[in-house]
């Protein structure tokens, strides 16, 4: 006979894992998509990008929204995720199936993405001092990506976030019983792959535009405050 305490503990952990998947797809996933769409405006309208950044920095109830929609779900998602990483084991050595590799990459990208987000928050806090003066968000990011180490970490971190989110959609559908049959899981797998490819292309455009302002239509040297942001650490 099964131990009731172990059964109850297993149900509790399973519920927390399901709740973690919800946090990853809904508040955090939706914010990630919005964040990427907002950043994409820099590829065709730097002025619109700066206006959008200013609105997000000064919007009403900004701190409350960041706490409820981003910070608390992220902390919960990260705690449960790190628990899963610590208690799970990879079996790709014995079973090299695609879904086993995806499971492993989901754990690896989750840890990298979490470290990247902490770094990103620290950098944005530093950027607030520059934006309080005559600096621009474009200038901050352009200066940041001029450093090779920061560029590598930025690119790896953003693409890890993208993979973790997209693959998380696939596992979310399985976890919540939306895709139970092999065929439905294969269909969602192809859909998620398409989302990843499109997202990777758009993110690449954003990074190129941040690194090479001369490629932005209508760019005029000095307009984006690149020189002002040169003091960012």
N, C-alpha and C positions, 0 to 999 in steps of 0.2 A: 504493500500500500504506500502511495506517495506521501511524502511529508507535507502536511498542509501549510506549514510555514514556508517551505521552499516554493510551493505552488503559488502562494500569495506573493512572495518576493518576485517570482518570475513574471507574474501578471503585472506587478507594479513596474518592473523594469521595462516590460514590453510596452506598457502604456506610455512611459516616459520617452521611449524611443519613437513611438508614433507621434507624440506631441512634439518631439524634437524635429521630426520630418516636416510637420506643419509649419513650425517656426522658420525652417530653412526655406520653404517654398513660398509661403504667403507674405509675412511682413518683410523678411530679409530678401527674399527673391524678387518681390515686387520693387523694393527699394533699389536693389542692384540694377534692375532693368531701367528704372527711372533715372538712376545715376548715370548709366551709360548713355541713355538718350539725351540727357541734359549735357553731358560732356561732348556728345557728337556735334552739338551746335557750333563748337569751335572750328569745325572743318569748313564751314561755309559762312559763319557770321560771328566773328570775334566780339563785336559790339553786343550782339544778342547773348552770347556766352557770358560776358561780364555782367550784363544786366540780370541774367538769371542767377549768377553767383551772388550778386548783391542782394537779390530778393531772398535767396535761401539763407543768407547770413543775417538778414534783418526781419525775416517773416515773424508774424505773431506766434507766440507759444512755441518758439523754436526749441528751447531746452526741453519742454514737456514732450513734444513730439519725438525728439531725438531719443529721449529716455524710454518712452513707451513703445515706439515703433521700431527702434534700432537697438539701443543699448541692452535693455532687458531681454528681448528675444535672442540677441547675439550671445549674451552671457550664458543663458540657459542652453542654447544650441551648442555652444563651445564646451560647456561642462559635460553634457551628456556625450558629445562627440569624443572628447578626450577620454572619457570613461570607456567608450566603445573601443577606441584605439588601444587602451591599456589592457583590456580584458579579451580582445579578439586576437585571432592568429591567422596569418596568411597561409594558404595552402597551394599557392601558384607553383611551387616546386613539384608537388605531386600531381596537381590537376591544373594544367595550364590553359583552362578554358577562358574565353573572353570575359565572361561575367566575373570570374575569379580575379582577373587582372583589373577589371573595373572596380571591384570591391577594394582592392589594394590601393589603386590610384585615388579612390574617393577618400580614403583615410589619409594618404600622404598629402593630397591637395588641401584637405581640410586643415591640417596642422600648418601648412605653409600659408594658406589664406588667412588663418587666424593671426599668425605672426605679422603678415603684411598689413592687416587692418589696424593692429596696434601701432605699427610704424606709421601708417597713413594718418591716423588720428594725431600722433605726435607732430608730424610734419605740418598738418593743417592748423594745429594750435600755434606753431611757430609762424605760419603764414598769416595768421590773424593780425600779428603786429605789423607786418608789411602792408596788409590791406587797410589797416587803420591810417596809414600815411597816404602816399601817392602811388603805391604799388598796385598791380593788377594780379588776378588769379592766373592769367596766362603767363605773366612774367614769373610768378612763383614756380609754376610747373615747368616752364621752359628752363629756368635756372636749375631746377632739381634734376631734370633729365640730362643736363649737360655733364653731370657727374657719371662716369661709367658704372660704378658700383650701384648707385641709386637707379640708374636706367635698367640694369639687369634685374635688380630686385623688384622694380616696378613692373616690368614686363612679365616676369615669372609670377609675381603675386597676382596681377590682374587676370592672367590666363588660368591660374589655379582657381581663382574665384569663379571664373566662367565655367570651367570643367566641373567644379564641385556643385555649382548651381544646376547645370544642365543634367548631369548624371543623377543629381538629387531628385529631379523631376521624375526620372525613370524609376528610381527606387521608391519614391513617394507613391506612385501609382500602384506599385506592387504591394507596399506596406499597407495601404488603405483598401486593398481589394478591388481597385479599379481595373487593373489588368491582371487577370488570373490565368488566362490561357497562354501557351507559348506564342501563338500568332499575335495576340494583342500586345504582348511584351515586345515582340519583334517590330511591330508597327510603331510603338512608342519609342523604341530604340532608334529607328530611322528618323523619326520626327526630332528626337533630341539631338541626333547627329547633325541634322540640317540646322537646328537652332545654334549649335556650337559653331558650325562653319560660318554662318552669317554673322554671329556675334564676334567671332575671331577676326573676320574681315573688317567690321566696323571699328573694333578696338584698335586694329592695326592702323586704320586711317586716323583715329584720334591721336595715337602716339606719334605718327609721322607729322601731323599738323602741329603738335606741341613742340617737336624737335626742330622742324623746319618751317618757320612762319612765312617764309617767302612763297611757300606752296599754297597758302590760303588766299583765295580770291580777294583782291582789293587790299592786300596787306600793304601798309605804309610803315617803314622803319621808325620805331619810337612810339607808335600809337599804342602798342600793347604793354608798354611799361617794362620791357625786358631788362633794360639797364637798371631800373629801380630795384629789381628783385635780386640783384647779384649777391646781396649779403646773406641770402638764406643758407643756413648750415646744412 
